[in-house]
Amino acid sequence: MNKRSDARRIEHIYCMMSKRLERRALLFIGLLLILVILCQLLLLVPDLKKIMTTIDRLEGTPIHMQSNSKDQNG
């Protein structure tokens, strides 16, 4: 009888801890999702995009700029 009550108590503690951990994990995932969306929205602003990323400087001139210069020269 004592073993059975100990097992139930341990099971109850495990369920409580797993619910807390699950709740915290879901909150953390939600926070990360909000941060990803916020960063993606910030990348839409051209001035912030230049500060946040280095890839634009490494790519060269954009395609629409190249096609406009060819039209003017040709």
C-alpha positions in Angstrom: 0.0 0.0 0.0 2.8 2.4 0.8 4.5 1.7 -2.5 1.3 2.4 -4.4 0.9 5.8 -2.7 4.5 6.6 -3.3 4.1 5.8 -7.0 1.0 7.9 -7.2 2.8 10.8 -5.5 5.8 10.5 -7.8 3.4 10.3 -10.8 1.6 13.4 -9.6 4.9 15.3 -9.2 6.0 14.2 -12.6 2.7 15.4 -14.2 3.0 18.8 -12.5 6.6 19.3 -13.6 5.9 18.2 -17.2 3.0 20.6 -17.4 5.1 23.4 -16.2 7.9 22.5 -18.6 5.5 22.2 -21.5 4.0 25.6 -20.7 7.4 27.2 -20.6 8.5 25.5 -23.8 5.4 26.8 -25.6 6.0 30.3 -24.3 9.6 30.1 -25.4 8.6 28.9 -28.9 6.0 31.7 -29.1 8.5 34.3 -28.1 11.0 33.0 -30.8 8.2 33.1 -33.4 7.4 36.7 -32.5 11.1 37.6 -32.7 11.4 36.0 -36.1 8.4 37.9 -37.4 9.7 41.2 -35.9 13.1 40.7 -37.5 11.6 39.9 -40.9 9.5 43.0 -40.7 12.5 45.1 -39.8 14.4 43.7 -42.8 11.7 45.3 -45.0 13.0 48.8 -44.1 15.9 49.5 -46.5 18.0 51.5 -44.0 17.7 48.9 -41.3 18.5 46.1 -43.8 21.8 47.7 -44.6 22.7 47.8 -40.9 21.4 44.3 -40.1 22.8 42.3 -43.1 26.1 42.4 -45.0 24.9 40.3 -47.9 23.5 43.3 -49.8 26.9 44.9 -50.0 28.5 41.7 -51.3 25.9 41.0 -54.0 26.7 44.0 -56.3 24.1 46.1 -58.1 20.5 45.0 -58.1 19.0 43.6 -61.3 16.5 46.4 -61.7 19.4 48.9 -61.6 21.3 47.0 -64.2 18.4 46.9 -66.6 17.7 50.6 -66.2 21.3 51.5 -67.0 21.4 49.3 -70.0 18.2 50.9 -71.4 19.7 54.3 -71.0 23.0 53.4 -72.6 21.6 51.2 -75.4 
